[in-house]
Amino acid sequence: MGWTCEFDATVWEWESSPESTAWFFLTVPEDESEDIRVHAGPPRGFGSVRVEATIGATTWRTSVFPGRSGYSLPLKKAVRRAESLDPGDSARVTLELI
């Protein structure tokens, strides 16, 4: 595959409105986010970059999305359950560019 990085990040919750379902994310640190920009090539829709993410024993394919403080990695419910992650928890993440 491609370039790989490893980092620790804290789970955070984003709610777009009181009626909607919350989304959960981890923020890729600034240095690693800059490396993603350099190594990823042209971005896809919304500036997203395809990655393979690993937390603990769980690996999945997704995209990271650019933000003010770096890329954001969305956490699916299945990943949060499998790795027992709640908002405020820290997780060790491996990202590999696809």
ZASE-753310 format. One line per field, with one value per residue: x, y, z of N, C-alpha, C, O in turn; chain; residue number from 1; residue in three letters. Coordinates in Angstrom, 2 decimals, m for minus. Layout:
! ZASE-753310
n_xx (X, ...) .
n_yy (Y, ...) .
n_zz (Z, ...) .
ca_xx (X, ...) .
ca_yy (Y, ...) .
ca_zz (Z, ...) .
c_xx (X, ...) .
c_yy (Y, ...) .
c_zz (Z, ...) .
o_xx (X, ...) .
o_yy (Y, ...) .
o_zz (Z, ...) .
chain (A, ...) .
n (NUM, ...) .
res (ala, ...) .
This chain:
! ZASE-753310
n_xx (0.84, 0.71, 2.14, 2.57, 1.46, 1.59, m0.18, m1.44, m4.73, m7.66, m11.01, m13.74, m16.94, m19.31, m22.12, m24.58, m27.13, m29.77, m31.65, m30.36, m28.23, m25.30, m21.90, m18.71, m15.25, m11.65, m8.89, m6.33, m2.99, m1.28, 1.33, 1.33, m0.94, m0.04, 1.91, 0.22, m1.09, 1.10, 1.85, m0.45, m1.42, m3.73, m6.69, m9.90, m13.50, m14.73, m12.20, m11.25, m9.23, m8.34, m7.89, m6.47, m7.34, m6.27, m7.11, m6.28, m7.34, m8.85, m9.33, m10.09, m11.34, m11.57, m12.12, m10.18, m10.90, m10.32, m9.71, m9.69, m7.65, m6.24, m6.55, m9.64, m10.65, m13.28, m15.15, m16.65, m19.60, m19.32, m16.55, m16.05, m17.47, m16.17, m13.63, m14.14, m14.53, m15.23, m16.43, m13.78, m11.98, m8.69, m6.93, m4.72, m3.65, m3.17, m2.55, m2.78, m2.08, m4.19) .
n_yy (m1.18, 2.12, 5.11, 5.17, 5.92, 6.33, 7.13, 8.67, 9.50, 11.33, 10.34, 12.11, 13.73, 14.78, 16.65, 17.45, 18.50, 18.68, 16.69, 14.84, 11.94, 11.39, 11.82, 10.28, 10.90, 10.85, 13.03, 13.50, 14.18, 17.38, 17.24, 14.65, 14.99, 16.90, 15.36, 13.48, 15.14, 15.67, 13.11, 11.89, 12.54, 13.73, 15.00, 13.47, 13.72, 16.41, 16.86, 14.53, 11.68, 8.42, 5.75, 3.00, 2.06, 1.19, 0.21, m1.16, m4.47, m4.09, m3.42, m1.33, 0.07, 3.42, 6.96, 9.91, 13.24, 16.66, 19.28, 22.11, 21.64, 19.52, 16.32, 14.49, 11.42, 9.34, 7.34, 4.32, 2.83, 0.07, m0.20, 1.39, m0.09, m2.63, m1.97, m0.82, 2.04, 5.31, 8.75, 10.96, 8.97, 7.67, 6.52, 4.32, 4.72, 3.42, 4.52, 3.94, 5.01, 4.47) .
n_zz (0.00, 1.00, 2.40, 5.97, 9.31, 12.90, 15.85, 18.92, 19.90, 20.96, 21.42, 20.09, 20.03, 17.61, 17.03, 14.77, 14.95, 17.42, 16.82, 15.27, 14.76, 16.65, 15.58, 15.69, 16.17, 15.65, 15.88, 13.60, 14.39, 13.83, 12.54, 11.35, 9.79, 7.96, 6.67, 5.46, 3.60, 1.92, 0.95, m0.09, m2.64, m5.19, m3.62, m2.81, m3.01, m0.99, m0.04, 1.01, 1.99, 1.20, 3.50, 5.38, 8.51, 11.80, 15.01, 17.98, 17.76, 15.55, 12.16, 9.43, 6.34, 5.30, 5.04, 5.70, 6.70, 5.89, 8.29, 10.56, 12.48, 11.51, 9.87, 10.22, 11.56, 11.06, 13.36, 13.22, 14.64, 15.08, 15.34, 17.61, 19.52, 19.38, 20.28, 22.69, 23.02, 24.08, 24.06, 24.88, 25.53, 24.94, 22.06, 20.34, 17.11, 13.85, 10.65, 7.21, 3.98, 1.20) .
ca_xx (0.00, 1.41, 2.69, 1.93, 1.81, 0.99, m0.35, m2.48, m5.72, m8.80, m12.31, m14.63, m18.29, m19.84, m23.57, m24.95, m28.36, m30.30, m32.45, m29.56, m27.35, m23.94, m20.78, m17.54, m14.03, m10.33, m8.18, m4.95, m2.15, m0.89, 2.49, 0.89, m1.87, 0.78, 2.49, m0.86, m1.25, 2.25, 1.96, m1.71, m1.79, m4.94, m7.78, m11.19, m14.59, m14.62, m10.80, m10.98, m8.12, m8.63, m6.92, m6.80, m7.11, m6.23, m7.12, m6.32, m7.46, m9.83, m8.83, m11.15, m11.04, m12.42, m11.45, m10.00, m11.42, m9.55, m10.34, m8.80, m6.52, m5.72, m7.58, m10.50, m10.92, m14.56, m15.17, m17.92, m20.11, m18.74, m15.18, m16.13, m17.89, m15.12, m12.47, m14.65, m14.16, m16.25, m15.87, m12.79, m11.00, m7.54, m6.72, m3.52, m4.15, m2.26, m3.17, m2.00, m2.73, m4.57) .
ca_yy (0.00, 3.39, 5.74, 4.76, 6.65, 5.86, 8.24, 8.56, 10.56, 11.25, 10.26, 13.25, 13.59, 15.93, 16.58, 18.53, 19.09, 17.85, 15.57, 13.90, 11.00, 11.91, 11.22, 10.20, 11.07, 11.08, 14.02, 13.17, 15.31, 18.29, 16.76, 13.53, 15.53, 17.51, 14.25, 12.93, 16.08, 15.53, 11.77, 11.32, 12.84, 14.56, 14.60, 13.07, 14.60, 17.09, 16.84, 13.29, 10.82, 7.02, 5.15, 1.82, 2.42, 0.11, 0.51, m2.45, m5.62, m3.74, m2.74, m1.04, 1.07, 4.60, 8.17, 10.99, 14.48, 17.80, 20.22, 23.20, 21.17, 18.30, 15.43, 13.80, 10.02, 8.94, 6.04, 3.62, 2.23, m1.27, m0.03, 1.86, m1.23, m3.67, m1.49, m0.21, 3.45, 6.32, 10.10, 11.24, 7.89, 7.76, 5.31, 4.25, 4.56, 3.28, 4.87, 3.66, 5.54, 3.45) .
ca_zz (0.00, 0.94, 3.59, 7.23, 10.53, 14.14, 16.79, 19.93, 19.76, 21.85, 20.76, 20.34, 19.46, 16.89, 16.79, 13.85, 15.48, 18.51, 16.31, 14.48, 15.44, 16.85, 14.86, 16.55, 15.40, 16.23, 15.07, 13.26, 14.79, 12.75, 11.77, 10.53, 8.79, 6.91, 5.91, 4.62, 2.47, 1.04, 0.38, m0.55, m4.01, m5.30, m2.72, m3.35, m2.60, 0.30, 0.38, 1.74, 1.59, 1.56, 4.42, 6.16, 9.90, 12.77, 16.44, 18.66, 16.87, 14.52, 10.98, 8.47, 5.31, 5.42, 4.58, 6.65, 6.14, 6.40, 9.21, 11.00, 13.27, 10.92, 9.35, 11.19, 11.25, 11.63, 14.03, 13.11, 15.88, 15.24, 15.83, 19.00, 20.36, 19.40, 21.03, 23.93, 22.98, 24.35, 23.99, 25.91, 25.59, 24.04, 21.27, 19.50, 15.74, 12.72, 9.38, 6.01, 2.79, 0.20) .
c_xx (0.89, 2.00, 1.89, 2.38, 1.08, 0.92, m1.41, m3.43, m6.90, m10.10, m13.14, m15.91, m18.71, m21.32, m23.95, m26.24, m28.91, m31.07, m31.60, m28.72, m25.96, m22.95, m19.58, m16.28, m12.80, m9.66, m6.74, m4.09, m1.64, 0.29, 2.10, m0.09, m1.11, 1.42, 1.44, m1.04, m0.14, 2.21, 0.69, m2.01, m3.07, m6.05, m9.02, m12.23, m14.43, m13.19, m10.40, m9.82, m8.44, m7.50, m7.41, m6.40, m7.12, m6.21, m7.25, m6.34, m8.39, m9.18, m9.98, m10.67, m12.07, m11.69, m11.23, m10.39, m10.68, m10.39, m9.33, m7.53, m5.87, m6.87, m8.38, m10.79, m12.26, m14.47, m16.56, m18.30, m19.48, m17.31, m15.19, m16.53, m16.78, m13.94, m12.85, m14.23, m15.37, m15.61, m14.93, m11.73, m9.87, m7.37, m5.41, m3.98, m3.00, m3.06, m2.22, m2.76, m3.00, m4.34) .
c_yy (1.24, 3.82, 5.36, 5.68, 6.03, 7.03, 7.89, 9.75, 10.28, 11.24, 11.49, 13.07, 14.89, 15.69, 17.76, 19.22, 18.17, 16.62, 14.50, 12.99, 11.60, 11.13, 11.28, 10.20, 11.02, 12.11, 13.56, 14.39, 16.11, 17.77, 15.61, 14.00, 16.18, 16.43, 13.61, 13.82, 15.88, 14.20, 11.26, 11.54, 13.65, 14.06, 14.19, 14.08, 15.14, 17.10, 15.56, 12.51, 9.41, 6.46, 3.79, 2.16, 1.18, 0.71, m0.84, m3.59, m5.33, m2.93, m2.54, m0.01, 2.19, 5.76, 9.09, 12.28, 15.67, 18.69, 21.27, 22.70, 19.92, 17.47, 14.80, 12.40, 9.64, 7.53, 5.43, 3.01, 0.86, m1.19, 0.41, 0.72, m2.26, m3.26, m0.77, 1.26, 4.35, 7.69, 10.37, 10.16, 8.15, 6.44, 5.44, 3.88, 4.35, 3.61, 4.53, 4.22, 4.42, 4.04) .
c_zz (0.00, 2.26, 4.83, 8.36, 11.71, 15.12, 17.83, 19.75, 20.68, 21.05, 21.12, 19.54, 18.79, 16.64, 15.91, 14.29, 16.55, 18.01, 15.61, 15.37, 15.54, 15.98, 15.79, 15.69, 16.30, 15.33, 14.86, 13.64, 13.58, 11.91, 10.84, 9.46, 7.64, 6.04, 4.99, 3.40, 1.43, 0.28, m0.32, m2.03, m4.03, m4.35, m3.48, m2.91, m1.19, 0.83, 1.09, 1.14, 2.09, 2.41, 4.88, 7.58, 10.78, 14.17, 17.14, 17.64, 15.68, 13.40, 10.02, 7.47, 5.40, 4.77, 5.77, 5.93, 6.73, 7.31, 9.62, 11.67, 12.70, 10.38, 10.49, 10.67, 11.88, 12.23, 13.93, 14.46, 16.14, 15.78, 17.29, 19.94, 20.50, 20.26, 22.32, 24.05, 23.18, 24.20, 25.17, 26.06, 24.60, 23.31, 20.50, 18.10, 14.78, 11.48, 8.25, 4.82, 1.80, m1.18) .
o_xx (1.73, 2.30, 0.66, 3.51, 0.11, 1.85, m2.18, m2.98, m7.11, m10.27, m13.24, m15.96, m18.49, m21.72, m23.68, m26.42, m28.56, m31.13, m32.07, m28.54, m25.50, m23.15, m19.45, m16.24, m12.89, m9.84, m6.03, m4.42, m1.59, 0.24, 2.49, m0.09, m1.48, 1.48, 1.76, m1.14, m0.39, 2.50, 0.76, m2.78, m3.47, m6.32, m9.19, m11.89, m14.03, m12.98, m9.34, m9.48, m8.78, m6.32, m8.59, m5.25, m7.87, m5.41, m8.22, m5.47, m8.68, m8.56, m10.77, m9.70, m13.27, m10.74, m12.00, m10.25, m10.44, m11.60, m8.23, m6.45, m5.03, m8.03, m7.85, m11.12, m12.38, m13.80, m17.52, m17.45, m19.14, m16.91, m14.45, m15.97, m16.48, m13.31, m11.99, m13.67, m16.41, m14.38, m15.25, m10.68, m10.08, m7.63, m5.04, m4.64, m1.98, m4.14, m1.02, m3.95, m2.17, m4.59) .
o_yy (1.40, 3.00, 5.23, 6.16, 5.30, 7.83, 6.95, 10.86, 9.15, 12.03, 11.86, 12.37, 15.98, 14.66, 18.91, 20.41, 16.99, 15.62, 13.39, 13.24, 12.26, 9.95, 12.21, 9.58, 11.13, 12.05, 13.27, 15.51, 15.59, 17.85, 15.60, 13.47, 16.03, 16.57, 13.23, 13.32, 15.92, 14.17, 10.28, 10.78, 14.21, 12.86, 14.53, 15.18, 14.40, 17.33, 15.50, 12.66, 9.23, 6.64, 3.46, 2.50, 0.24, 1.59, m1.56, m3.66, m6.23, m1.90, m3.46, 0.71, 1.95, 5.56, 9.06, 12.39, 15.70, 18.84, 21.32, 23.26, 19.32, 17.89, 14.60, 12.21, 9.62, 6.65, 5.96, 2.72, 0.54, m2.03, m0.12, 0.60, m2.72, m4.11, m0.18, 1.67, 4.18, 7.80, 10.04, 10.41, 8.76, 5.37, 6.53, 2.86, 5.03, 3.05, 4.79, 3.94, 3.54, 3.38) .
o_zz (m0.89, 3.13, 4.76, 8.38, 11.56, 15.19, 17.65, 19.48, 21.11, 20.12, 22.28, 18.53, 19.33, 16.11, 16.24, 14.03, 16.59, 18.72, 15.39, 16.56, 14.61, 15.70, 16.58, 14.62, 17.52, 14.11, 15.82, 13.26, 12.46, 10.68, 9.67, 8.34, 6.48, 4.82, 3.86, 2.28, 0.23, m0.91, m1.06, m2.61, m3.00, m4.28, m4.65, m2.47, m0.29, 2.02, 1.71, m0.03, 3.26, 2.11, 4.79, 7.84, 10.54, 14.47, 16.93, 16.77, 14.90, 13.64, 9.79, 7.73, 5.54, 4.01, 6.73, 4.71, 7.94, 7.13, 9.08, 11.47, 13.36, 10.42, 11.59, 9.50, 13.10, 11.69, 14.48, 15.29, 17.28, 16.59, 18.11, 21.03, 21.61, 20.90, 22.98, 25.07, 22.53, 24.20, 26.32, 26.66, 23.55, 23.86, 20.06, 17.91, 14.88, 11.26, 8.32, 4.66, 1.59, m2.18) .
chain (A, A, A, A, A, A, A, A, A, A, A, A, A, A, A, A, A, A, A, A, A, A, A, A, A, A, A, A, A, A, A, A, A, A, A, A, A, A, A, A, A, A, A, A, A, A, A, A, A, A, A, A, A, A, A, A, A, A, A, A, A, A, A, A, A, A, A, A, A, A, A, A, A, A, A, A, A, A, A, A, A, A, A, A, A, A, A, A, A, A, A, A, A, A, A, A, A, A) .
n (1, 2, 3, 4, 5, 6, 7, 8, 9, 10, 11, 12, 13, 14, 15, 16, 17, 18, 19, 20, 21, 22, 23, 24, 25, 26, 27, 28, 29, 30, 31, 32, 33, 34, 35, 36, 37, 38, 39, 40, 41, 42, 43, 44, 45, 46, 47, 48, 49, 50, 51, 52, 53, 54, 55, 56, 57, 58, 59, 60, 61, 62, 63, 64, 65, 66, 67, 68, 69, 70, 71, 72, 73, 74, 75, 76, 77, 78, 79, 80, 81, 82, 83, 84, 85, 86, 87, 88, 89, 90, 91, 92, 93, 94, 95, 96, 97, 98) .
res (met, gly, trp, thr, cys, glu, phe, asp, ala, thr, val, trp, glu, trp, glu, ser, ser, pro, glu, ser, thr, ala, trp, phe, phe, leu, thr, val, pro, glu, asp, glu, ser, glu, asp, ile, arg, val, his, ala, gly, pro, pro, arg, gly, phe, gly, ser, val, arg, val, glu, ala, thr, ile, gly, ala, thr, thr, trp, arg, thr, ser, val, phe, pro, gly, arg, ser, gly, tyr, ser, leu, pro, leu, lys, lys, ala, val, arg, arg, ala, glu, ser, leu, asp, pro, gly, asp, ser, ala, arg, val, thr, leu, glu, leu, ile) .
